[in-house]
Amino acid sequence: MKGTEFCYLHNPEIPEDEKKEAQSKWWKSGIKQLSSKTCAPIIIKEIWDISELLIDTINQVRGWEMDVKTANCIGFLSNHLMKAYEITNLEHKIEAIKESLSIHQ
């Protein structure tokens, strides 16, 4: 929702009965059918695997096999995972440099 940090269902200014009604309409609208499809689990061992996940997600959205909300969630979480990989990689490099410097002293 514009002007707030909350989505509609988590906004404390929206009365609970209105939230429940909106949620009920959403589930009845059929969007649930796309979201409820189960995707095969994937194993992400390297940062390149995230690219494969995103390509697959894009293709599923384009083919109407996945709803945009789920795809956005995957994109959001993938971004955090990529940042975690980058930080871990930097930490490994820093440790290697520290070890190299301590060997040469």
C-alpha positions in Angstrom: 0.0 0.0 0.0 1.4 3.4 -1.0 2.5 5.6 1.9 2.8 2.7 4.4 5.3 -0.1 5.0 2.5 -2.7 5.3 0.5 -4.6 2.7 -3.3 -4.5 3.0 -3.6 -7.7 5.1 -0.9 -6.6 7.6 -1.8 -2.9 7.9 -2.9 -2.2 11.5 -5.1 0.7 10.3 -7.4 -1.7 8.3 -10.1 -3.3 10.5 -9.8 -7.1 10.9 -13.2 -7.8 9.4 -12.3 -6.0 6.2 -9.0 -7.9 6.0 -10.9 -11.2 6.4 -13.4 -10.3 3.7 -10.6 -9.3 1.3 -8.7 -12.5 2.0 -11.9 -14.6 1.4 -12.5 -12.9 -1.9 -8.9 -13.5 -3.0 -9.1 -17.2 -2.2 -12.4 -17.5 -4.0 -11.2 -15.7 -7.0 -9.3 -18.6 -8.4 -5.8 -17.1 -7.9 -5.4 -19.8 -5.2 -5.4 -22.5 -8.0 -2.2 -21.1 -9.5 -0.5 -20.6 -6.1 -1.4 -24.0 -4.8 0.6 -25.9 -7.6 3.5 -27.6 -6.1 6.9 -27.0 -7.6 9.6 -29.6 -7.6 12.2 -28.8 -4.9 15.4 -27.4 -6.3 18.9 -27.5 -4.8 20.8 -24.3 -4.9 24.5 -25.0 -4.3 26.0 -22.2 -6.3 25.0 -18.7 -7.3 24.5 -19.9 -10.9 21.6 -22.1 -9.7 19.7 -18.9 -8.8 19.8 -17.9 -12.5 18.3 -21.2 -13.4 15.5 -20.7 -10.8 14.8 -17.2 -12.1 14.7 -18.4 -15.7 12.3 -21.2 -14.8 10.1 -18.7 -12.8 10.0 -16.3 -15.7 8.9 -19.0 -18.1 6.2 -20.3 -15.6 4.8 -16.8 -15.2 4.8 -16.3 -19.0 3.0 -19.7 -19.5 0.4 -18.9 -16.8 1.7 -21.7 -14.7 2.7 -19.5 -11.7 1.0 -16.4 -10.3 2.9 -13.1 -10.2 2.7 -13.0 -6.4 4.6 -16.2 -6.1 7.1 -15.2 -8.7 7.7 -11.9 -6.9 8.3 -13.8 -3.7 10.8 -16.0 -5.5 12.5 -13.0 -7.0 12.7 -11.3 -3.6 14.1 -14.3 -1.8 16.5 -15.0 -4.7 17.9 -11.5 -4.3 18.6 -12.1 -0.6 20.2 -15.4 -1.3 22.4 -13.8 -4.0 23.5 -11.2 -1.4 24.2 -13.9 1.1 26.4 -15.8 -1.4 28.3 -12.5 -2.2 28.9 -11.8 1.5 30.1 -15.3 2.1 32.4 -15.1 -0.9 33.9 -11.9 0.3 34.4 -13.3 3.8 36.2 -16.3 2.4 38.5 -13.9 0.4 39.2 -11.8 3.4 40.1 -14.9 5.5 42.4 -16.1 2.7 44.1 -12.7 2.6 44.5 -12.7 6.4 46.1 -16.2 6.2 48.4 -15.2 3.4 49.6 -12.1 5.3 50.1 -14.1 8.6 52.2 -16.7 6.7 54.5 -14.0 5.3 55.1 -12.3 8.6 
